[in-house]
């Protein structure tokens, strides 16, 4: 029976989530993560974690359906109880997400509601349901975006929800202080993934614009973010609480 600490990561089969998981595994943590639909990609991540000497398991989770938060918590706590003799875990990283690109004038209610459900309601209520099972002195890390500090046309609905998550995180830090649980935000800048159609990765014109707007002169990569999340779960980060840490290479300073 493994005595390692356990991290729960939503949206871990690809992109930023995958990189977070691998960095956490390198820090000797076991992993429980969710995937939306691509089980094959999730299995690949599990193999990579096991190659690093840690255990991993993946369960499906649809963040667009808030009712799924209850069943997901029930699933992962039952797994923990079977594998480790306790339903509890140590770290919760709310990463699952999707993007929409629409100007305010063109955004319809369905698109807005998807951003609301995925990026705000599911995070709020998944965290709420996880709290009884989060060990004291644990960590909560919520993933936001550089778009809460600077504004780019077409991303209003997404950015609004991420701004709300940043406020939510400060309240978590305040309300969970007695349990010595910290809550922080990691806010990536423009990262080369398939998020929002993969334009940061594939659109050369957009990449050139980002490079010119960023102090370090390049588009971010997934490996720029994963290590920051792992650091916030380490003993060295125990006095960081209620903070927004932007990982953008100095974009739009």
URQUI-V672609 format. One record per residue. N is the residue number from 0. RES is the residue in three letters. SS is DSSP state (H for helix, E for strand, C for the rest). Layout:
# URQUI-V672609
N|RES|SS, N|RES|SS
This chain:
# URQUI-V672609
0|UNK|C, 1|UNK|C, 2|UNK|C, 3|UNK|C, 4|UNK|C, 5|UNK|E, 6|UNK|E, 7|UNK|E, 8|UNK|E, 9|UNK|C, 10|UNK|C, 11|UNK|C, 12|UNK|C, 13|UNK|C, 14|UNK|H, 15|UNK|H, 16|UNK|H, 17|UNK|H, 18|UNK|H, 19|UNK|H, 20|UNK|H, 21|UNK|H, 22|UNK|H, 23|UNK|H, 24|UNK|H, 25|UNK|H, 26|UNK|C, 27|UNK|C, 28|UNK|C, 29|UNK|E, 30|UNK|E, 31|UNK|E, 32|UNK|E, 33|UNK|E, 34|UNK|E, 35|UNK|C, 36|UNK|C, 37|UNK|C, 38|UNK|H, 39|UNK|H, 40|UNK|H, 41|UNK|H, 42|UNK|H, 43|UNK|H, 44|UNK|H, 45|UNK|H, 46|UNK|H, 47|UNK|H, 48|UNK|H, 49|UNK|H, 50|UNK|H, 51|UNK|C, 52|UNK|C, 53|UNK|C, 54|UNK|C, 55|UNK|E, 56|UNK|E, 57|UNK|E, 58|UNK|E, 59|UNK|E, 60|UNK|C, 61|UNK|C, 62|UNK|C, 63|UNK|C, 64|UNK|C, 65|UNK|C, 66|UNK|C, 67|UNK|H, 68|UNK|H, 69|UNK|H, 70|UNK|H, 71|UNK|H, 72|UNK|H, 73|UNK|H, 74|UNK|H, 75|UNK|H, 76|UNK|H, 77|UNK|H, 78|UNK|H, 79|UNK|H, 80|UNK|H, 81|UNK|H, 82|UNK|H, 83|UNK|H, 84|UNK|C, 85|UNK|C, 86|UNK|C, 87|UNK|C, 88|UNK|E, 89|UNK|E, 90|UNK|E, 91|UNK|E, 92|UNK|E, 93|UNK|E, 94|UNK|C, 95|UNK|C, 96|UNK|C, 97|UNK|C, 98|UNK|C, 99|UNK|C, 100|UNK|C, 101|UNK|C, 102|UNK|C, 103|UNK|H, 104|UNK|H, 105|UNK|H, 106|UNK|C, 107|UNK|C, 108|UNK|H, 109|UNK|H, 110|UNK|H, 111|UNK|H, 112|UNK|H, 113|UNK|H, 114|UNK|H, 115|UNK|H, 116|UNK|H, 117|UNK|H, 118|UNK|H, 119|UNK|H, 120|UNK|H, 121|UNK|H, 122|UNK|H, 123|UNK|H, 124|UNK|H, 125|UNK|H, 126|UNK|H, 127|UNK|H, 128|UNK|H, 129|UNK|H, 130|UNK|H, 131|UNK|H, 132|UNK|H, 133|UNK|E, 134|UNK|E, 135|UNK|E, 136|UNK|E, 137|UNK|E, 138|UNK|E, 139|UNK|E, 140|UNK|E, 141|UNK|E, 142|UNK|E, 143|UNK|C, 144|UNK|C, 145|UNK|H, 146|UNK|H, 147|UNK|H, 148|UNK|C, 149|UNK|C, 150|UNK|C, 151|UNK|C, 152|UNK|C, 153|UNK|C, 154|UNK|C, 155|UNK|H, 156|UNK|H, 157|UNK|H, 158|UNK|H, 159|UNK|H, 160|UNK|H, 161|UNK|H, 162|UNK|H, 163|UNK|H, 164|UNK|H, 165|UNK|H, 166|UNK|H, 167|UNK|H, 168|UNK|H, 169|UNK|H, 170|UNK|H, 171|UNK|H, 172|UNK|H, 173|UNK|H, 174|UNK|H, 175|UNK|C, 176|UNK|H, 177|UNK|H, 178|UNK|H, 179|UNK|C, 180|UNK|C, 181|UNK|E, 182|UNK|E, 183|UNK|E, 184|UNK|E, 185|UNK|E, 186|UNK|E, 187|UNK|E, 188|UNK|C, 189|UNK|C, 190|UNK|E, 191|UNK|C, 192|UNK|C, 193|UNK|C, 194|UNK|H, 195|UNK|H, 196|UNK|H, 197|UNK|H, 198|UNK|H, 199|UNK|H, 200|UNK|H, 201|UNK|H, 202|UNK|C, 203|UNK|H, 204|UNK|H, 205|UNK|H, 206|UNK|H, 207|UNK|H, 208|UNK|H, 209|UNK|H, 210|UNK|H, 211|UNK|H, 212|UNK|H, 213|UNK|E, 214|UNK|C, 215|UNK|C, 216|UNK|C, 217|UNK|C, 218|UNK|C, 219|UNK|E, 220|UNK|C, 221|UNK|C, 222|UNK|H, 223|UNK|H, 224|UNK|H, 225|UNK|H, 226|UNK|H, 227|UNK|H, 228|UNK|H, 229|UNK|H, 230|UNK|H, 231|UNK|H, 232|UNK|C, 233|UNK|C, 234|UNK|H, 235|UNK|H, 236|UNK|H, 237|UNK|C, 238|UNK|C, 239|UNK|C, 240|UNK|C, 241|UNK|C, 242|UNK|C, 243|UNK|E, 244|UNK|E, 245|UNK|E, 246|UNK|E, 247|UNK|C, 248|UNK|C, 249|UNK|C, 250|UNK|E, 251|UNK|C, 252|UNK|C
